Amino acid sequence: MNVLVLDCGSSALKATIFAADGAVIASVDAGYPTEPALHRRDPLDWWRATVDAVGKLPREGIGAISLTGMMENLIAVDAAGEPAGEAVLYSDPVGATALEAVAAKLEAAGAMAILGNAPEPLMTAFKLMALGAEGATRLLPGSKDFLALRLTGVAATDASCASTTGLMDIGTRDWSDTLVDLLGIDRGLLPPVLPAEAVVGPLADAAADALGLVAGIPVFNGCGDGAATTIGSGAERPDEVSVYLG
């Protein structure tokens, strides 16, 4: 069985087919249109690039899909799974003022220990506090999460993407009630946090038709690009270290 991996990056969508032994069979990049504004992207650009890239690959024998991509975004979708506005990309520091306003409360609540990282302006929660998310029924932090939704109809994220939101408890790998309440976030907007190896769902009929693939094959959750880079470097154990200079 071959596996199709989609990497939804900041400048292009990369689609790669791997054989069961890990050998690369084929790989194609598809770019995006110019951003509508700095730090903004129409999430459908990612889907259109996916259709473009996969259409150029040899698709016979693909039996599963896995995902990776940008973390720390604010991607709002409506009840139908359509974008509720432009994605606010990881690079937007718009949350700086919002973070400053709650920094003392976060410190008192022990936010750094809960998150496993110091709160910083690029985190999804502070983008949300600064901009809101009118019309959204779900908020997704990973670009690959939007692709998963498009492929399966299921909204979910993984722990690596969730860890960049400013809302996940690193110990439980789930949303922190303490931080969600402190920041006034509607928990109903947050998707389930599933393991990277979890199957989000089967490939939906419409997505299969668009990609020329077999409906029903499993779509694996995957992880954010930072986590994928660490795994790809060979650092898989607690005593192994990966240094990444981006």
C-alpha beads as a LAMMPS data file, in Angstrom:
LAMMPS data file: protein, C-alpha beads

246 atoms
245 bonds

1 atom types
1 bond types

-500.0 500.0 xlo xhi
-500.0 500.0 ylo yhi
-500.0 500.0 zlo zhi

Masses

1 110.0

Atoms # bond

1 1 1 0.000 0.000 0.000
2 1 1 1.273 3.462 -0.923
3 1 1 0.683 6.470 1.317
4 1 1 -0.046 9.984 0.059
5 1 1 1.336 12.694 2.352
6 1 1 0.165 16.297 1.983
7 1 1 2.365 19.046 3.415
8 1 1 0.403 22.317 3.511
9 1 1 3.203 24.863 3.785
10 1 1 3.316 28.653 3.719
11 1 1 4.403 29.006 0.080
12 1 1 3.280 25.743 -1.533
13 1 1 1.412 22.483 -1.102
14 1 1 3.671 19.456 -1.455
15 1 1 2.120 16.083 -2.280
16 1 1 4.386 13.042 -1.950
17 1 1 3.674 9.353 -2.438
18 1 1 5.620 6.934 -0.257
19 1 1 5.914 3.186 -0.738
20 1 1 5.363 0.858 2.198
21 1 1 9.139 0.748 2.825
22 1 1 9.359 4.557 2.996
23 1 1 10.813 5.066 -0.471
24 1 1 9.599 8.166 -2.315
25 1 1 7.669 7.215 -5.440
26 1 1 6.778 10.719 -6.644
27 1 1 6.480 14.267 -5.326
28 1 1 4.855 17.430 -6.706
29 1 1 4.558 21.021 -5.455
30 1 1 1.657 23.370 -6.202
31 1 1 1.864 27.049 -5.335
32 1 1 -0.787 29.483 -4.129
33 1 1 -2.024 32.812 -5.484
34 1 1 -0.658 36.010 -3.977
35 1 1 -1.902 36.546 -0.418
36 1 1 -4.952 38.847 -0.286
37 1 1 -3.190 40.738 2.529
38 1 1 -0.102 40.332 4.692
39 1 1 -0.432 37.273 6.979
40 1 1 -3.727 36.241 5.334
41 1 1 -4.721 33.341 3.102
42 1 1 -7.954 32.003 1.630
43 1 1 -8.047 28.436 3.060
44 1 1 -9.539 27.229 -0.211
45 1 1 -6.196 28.055 -1.844
46 1 1 -4.791 25.106 0.101
47 1 1 -7.508 22.802 -1.180
48 1 1 -7.190 23.971 -4.796
49 1 1 -3.415 23.413 -4.603
50 1 1 -4.052 19.924 -3.209
51 1 1 -6.284 19.032 -6.149
52 1 1 -3.691 20.464 -8.545
53 1 1 -0.729 18.616 -7.025
54 1 1 -2.418 15.241 -6.517
55 1 1 -3.735 15.369 -10.080
56 1 1 -0.154 15.280 -11.332
57 1 1 0.809 12.168 -9.356
58 1 1 0.496 8.455 -10.194
59 1 1 -2.439 7.613 -7.929
60 1 1 -2.812 3.866 -8.438
61 1 1 -2.167 1.950 -5.220
62 1 1 -2.690 4.847 -2.800
63 1 1 -4.336 3.295 0.238
64 1 1 -4.034 6.031 2.870
65 1 1 -3.449 9.766 3.317
66 1 1 -1.485 11.539 6.041
67 1 1 -1.062 15.256 6.692
68 1 1 1.290 17.931 7.933
69 1 1 1.477 21.706 7.635
70 1 1 1.719 25.109 9.279
71 1 1 0.810 25.528 12.939
72 1 1 -0.293 28.539 15.040
73 1 1 -2.888 29.820 12.560
74 1 1 -6.455 31.009 13.175
75 1 1 -8.703 29.249 10.648
76 1 1 -12.428 29.827 11.176
77 1 1 -14.968 27.533 9.511
78 1 1 -18.753 27.539 9.526
79 1 1 -21.224 24.738 10.196
80 1 1 -20.879 23.507 6.603
81 1 1 -17.083 23.312 6.913
82 1 1 -16.562 26.305 4.631
83 1 1 -14.165 29.146 5.523
84 1 1 -15.828 31.818 7.656
85 1 1 -13.155 34.291 6.547
86 1 1 -9.506 34.464 5.579
87 1 1 -7.063 32.377 7.605
88 1 1 -4.876 34.440 9.925
89 1 1 -1.441 32.908 9.427
90 1 1 1.079 31.928 12.085
91 1 1 3.277 34.911 11.210
92 1 1 0.765 37.595 12.261
93 1 1 1.755 39.299 15.573
94 1 1 -1.719 40.857 15.920
95 1 1 -2.173 39.159 19.307
96 1 1 0.535 41.199 21.054
97 1 1 -1.820 43.706 22.696
98 1 1 -4.262 40.992 23.749
99 1 1 -1.438 39.050 25.391
100 1 1 -0.192 42.123 27.234
101 1 1 -3.668 42.671 28.672
102 1 1 -3.812 39.212 30.261
103 1 1 -0.101 38.517 30.895
104 1 1 -0.331 39.004 34.676
105 1 1 -3.352 36.696 34.948
106 1 1 -1.603 34.054 32.856
107 1 1 1.472 34.202 35.058
108 1 1 -0.643 33.886 38.199
109 1 1 -2.410 30.862 36.720
110 1 1 0.907 29.147 35.932
111 1 1 0.291 29.265 32.187
112 1 1 3.888 28.456 31.253
113 1 1 3.775 25.193 33.166
114 1 1 0.378 24.285 31.686
115 1 1 1.435 25.072 28.118
116 1 1 4.997 23.805 28.297
117 1 1 5.940 27.091 26.579
118 1 1 5.838 30.767 27.490
119 1 1 2.727 32.518 26.102
120 1 1 3.647 34.578 23.032
121 1 1 1.741 36.875 20.631
122 1 1 1.700 34.495 17.661
123 1 1 -0.344 31.886 19.518
124 1 1 -3.818 31.273 18.114
125 1 1 -5.661 32.277 21.288
126 1 1 -4.319 35.829 21.201
127 1 1 -5.103 36.205 17.500
128 1 1 -8.655 35.164 18.360
129 1 1 -8.881 37.652 21.236
130 1 1 -7.659 40.455 18.969
131 1 1 -9.761 39.706 15.893
132 1 1 -12.686 37.516 16.924
133 1 1 -14.144 34.876 14.612
134 1 1 -17.560 35.996 13.433
135 1 1 -19.593 33.253 11.790
136 1 1 -17.335 30.446 13.005
137 1 1 -18.555 27.186 14.488
138 1 1 -15.038 25.709 14.631
139 1 1 -11.529 27.132 14.886
140 1 1 -8.602 25.182 13.462
141 1 1 -4.940 25.959 14.281
142 1 1 -3.261 23.836 11.603
143 1 1 -3.417 24.309 7.854
144 1 1 -3.452 20.511 7.624
145 1 1 -6.543 20.533 9.877
146 1 1 -8.438 22.412 7.183
147 1 1 -7.369 19.813 4.625
148 1 1 -8.485 17.024 6.961
149 1 1 -11.880 18.680 7.242
150 1 1 -12.092 18.993 3.465
151 1 1 -11.061 15.369 2.979
152 1 1 -13.303 13.782 5.606
153 1 1 -15.859 16.307 6.832
154 1 1 -14.424 15.929 10.363
155 1 1 -12.913 18.820 12.335
156 1 1 -9.935 17.800 14.486
157 1 1 -6.368 18.771 15.320
158 1 1 -3.342 17.086 16.884
159 1 1 -1.304 17.824 19.985
160 1 1 1.552 19.547 18.140
161 1 1 -0.785 22.042 16.476
162 1 1 -2.858 22.436 19.639
163 1 1 0.313 23.178 21.628
164 1 1 0.815 26.371 19.586
165 1 1 -2.614 27.809 20.422
166 1 1 -1.926 28.948 23.970
167 1 1 -4.812 26.750 25.142
168 1 1 -3.559 23.158 25.452
169 1 1 -2.460 21.452 28.656
170 1 1 0.833 19.798 27.699
171 1 1 0.323 17.150 30.393
172 1 1 -3.108 15.955 29.291
173 1 1 -2.793 16.818 25.584
174 1 1 -6.244 18.353 25.743
175 1 1 -7.653 21.850 26.057
176 1 1 -6.929 23.447 29.431
177 1 1 -10.113 24.419 31.268
178 1 1 -8.064 26.917 33.259
179 1 1 -6.726 28.765 30.202
180 1 1 -9.898 28.471 28.119
181 1 1 -11.900 30.053 30.960
182 1 1 -9.256 32.660 31.789
183 1 1 -9.094 33.880 28.184
184 1 1 -12.855 33.744 27.671
185 1 1 -12.685 31.285 24.768
186 1 1 -15.802 29.366 23.762
187 1 1 -14.663 25.756 24.189
188 1 1 -17.290 24.651 21.694
189 1 1 -15.232 26.320 18.962
190 1 1 -12.217 24.103 19.664
191 1 1 -11.872 20.814 17.761
192 1 1 -11.015 17.492 19.421
193 1 1 -7.281 16.915 19.947
194 1 1 -6.496 13.508 18.447
195 1 1 -3.186 11.614 18.321
196 1 1 -1.104 12.098 15.189
197 1 1 -1.607 8.426 14.303
198 1 1 -5.403 8.606 14.668
199 1 1 -7.642 8.201 11.644
200 1 1 -9.663 11.413 11.365
201 1 1 -12.105 9.673 9.057
202 1 1 -12.522 7.933 5.708
203 1 1 -11.959 9.902 2.512
204 1 1 -15.330 11.393 1.585
205 1 1 -16.899 10.764 -1.806
206 1 1 -16.661 14.376 -3.016
207 1 1 -13.011 14.674 -2.022
208 1 1 -12.202 11.317 -3.616
209 1 1 -13.797 12.426 -6.875
210 1 1 -11.837 15.701 -6.843
211 1 1 -8.531 13.916 -6.219
212 1 1 -9.077 10.828 -8.337
213 1 1 -8.686 8.530 -5.336
214 1 1 -10.709 5.673 -3.859
215 1 1 -13.409 6.848 -1.452
216 1 1 -13.193 5.438 2.037
217 1 1 -9.413 5.133 2.383
218 1 1 -8.220 6.282 5.831
219 1 1 -7.075 9.864 6.364
220 1 1 -4.574 10.033 9.211
221 1 1 -4.406 13.120 11.416
222 1 1 -0.668 13.679 11.101
223 1 1 1.031 16.568 12.879
224 1 1 2.299 20.120 12.503
225 1 1 5.345 20.877 10.393
226 1 1 7.629 21.410 13.388
227 1 1 6.759 18.009 14.808
228 1 1 7.065 16.355 11.391
229 1 1 10.532 17.895 10.961
230 1 1 11.619 16.451 14.307
231 1 1 10.364 12.972 13.427
232 1 1 11.903 13.254 9.964
233 1 1 15.285 14.132 11.457
234 1 1 15.286 10.823 13.314
235 1 1 14.736 12.207 16.827
236 1 1 12.027 9.885 18.117
237 1 1 13.092 9.112 21.711
238 1 1 13.119 11.319 24.833
239 1 1 16.941 11.250 24.938
240 1 1 17.405 12.302 21.288
241 1 1 17.690 15.956 20.275
242 1 1 16.932 17.653 16.974
243 1 1 18.222 21.158 16.242
244 1 1 16.284 22.954 13.505
245 1 1 17.488 26.289 12.122
246 1 1 14.581 27.647 10.049

Bonds

1 1 1 2
2 1 2 3
3 1 3 4
4 1 4 5
5 1 5 6
6 1 6 7
7 1 7 8
8 1 8 9
9 1 9 10
10 1 10 11
11 1 11 12
12 1 12 13
13 1 13 14
14 1 14 15
15 1 15 16
16 1 16 17
17 1 17 18
18 1 18 19
19 1 19 20
20 1 20 21
21 1 21 22
22 1 22 23
23 1 23 24
24 1 24 25
25 1 25 26
26 1 26 27
27 1 27 28
28 1 28 29
29 1 29 30
30 1 30 31
31 1 31 32
32 1 32 33
33 1 33 34
34 1 34 35
35 1 35 36
36 1 36 37
37 1 37 38
38 1 38 39
39 1 39 40
40 1 40 41
41 1 41 42
42 1 42 43
43 1 43 44
44 1 44 45
45 1 45 46
46 1 46 47
47 1 47 48
48 1 48 49
49 1 49 50
50 1 50 51
51 1 51 52
52 1 52 53
53 1 53 54
54 1 54 55
55 1 55 56
56 1 56 57
57 1 57 58
58 1 58 59
59 1 59 60
60 1 60 61
61 1 61 62
62 1 62 63
63 1 63 64
64 1 64 65
65 1 65 66
66 1 66 67
67 1 67 68
68 1 68 69
69 1 69 70
70 1 70 71
71 1 71 72
72 1 72 73
73 1 73 74
74 1 74 75
75 1 75 76
76 1 76 77
77 1 77 78
78 1 78 79
79 1 79 80
80 1 80 81
81 1 81 82
82 1 82 83
83 1 83 84
84 1 84 85
85 1 85 86
86 1 86 87
87 1 87 88
88 1 88 89
89 1 89 90
90 1 90 91
91 1 91 92
92 1 92 93
93 1 93 94
94 1 94 95
95 1 95 96
96 1 96 97
97 1 97 98
98 1 98 99
99 1 99 100
100 1 100 101
101 1 101 102
102 1 102 103
103 1 103 104
104 1 104 105
105 1 105 106
106 1 106 107
107 1 107 108
108 1 108 109
109 1 109 110
110 1 110 111
111 1 111 112
112 1 112 113
113 1 113 114
114 1 114 115
115 1 115 116
116 1 116 117
117 1 117 118
118 1 118 119
119 1 119 120
120 1 120 121
121 1 121 122
122 1 122 123
123 1 123 124
124 1 124 125
125 1 125 126
126 1 126 127
127 1 127 128
128 1 128 129
129 1 129 130
130 1 130 131
131 1 131 132
132 1 132 133
133 1 133 134
134 1 134 135
135 1 135 136
136 1 136 137
137 1 137 138
138 1 138 139
139 1 139 140
140 1 140 141
141 1 141 142
142 1 142 143
143 1 143 144
144 1 144 145
145 1 145 146
146 1 146 147
147 1 147 148
148 1 148 149
149 1 149 150
150 1 150 151
151 1 151 152
152 1 152 153
153 1 153 154
154 1 154 155
155 1 155 156
156 1 156 157
157 1 157 158
158 1 158 159
159 1 159 160
160 1 160 161
161 1 161 162
162 1 162 163
163 1 163 164
164 1 164 165
165 1 165 166
166 1 166 167
167 1 167 168
168 1 168 169
169 1 169 170
170 1 170 171
171 1 171 172
172 1 172 173
173 1 173 174
174 1 174 175
175 1 175 176
176 1 176 177
177 1 177 178
178 1 178 179
179 1 179 180
180 1 180 181
181 1 181 182
182 1 182 183
183 1 183 184
184 1 184 185
185 1 185 186
186 1 186 187
187 1 187 188
188 1 188 189
189 1 189 190
190 1 190 191
191 1 191 192
192 1 192 193
193 1 193 194
194 1 194 195
195 1 195 196
196 1 196 197
197 1 197 198
198 1 198 199
199 1 199 200
200 1 200 201
201 1 201 202
202 1 202 203
203 1 203 204
204 1 204 205
205 1 205 206
206 1 206 207
207 1 207 208
208 1 208 209
209 1 209 210
210 1 210 211
211 1 211 212
212 1 212 213
213 1 213 214
214 1 214 215
215 1 215 216
216 1 216 217
217 1 217 218
218 1 218 219
219 1 219 220
220 1 220 221
221 1 221 222
222 1 222 223
223 1 223 224
224 1 224 225
225 1 225 226
226 1 226 227
227 1 227 228
228 1 228 229
229 1 229 230
230 1 230 231
231 1 231 232
232 1 232 233
233 1 233 234
234 1 234 235
235 1 235 236
236 1 236 237
237 1 237 238
238 1 238 239
239 1 239 240
240 1 240 241
241 1 241 242
242 1 242 243
243 1 243 244
244 1 244 245
245 1 245 246
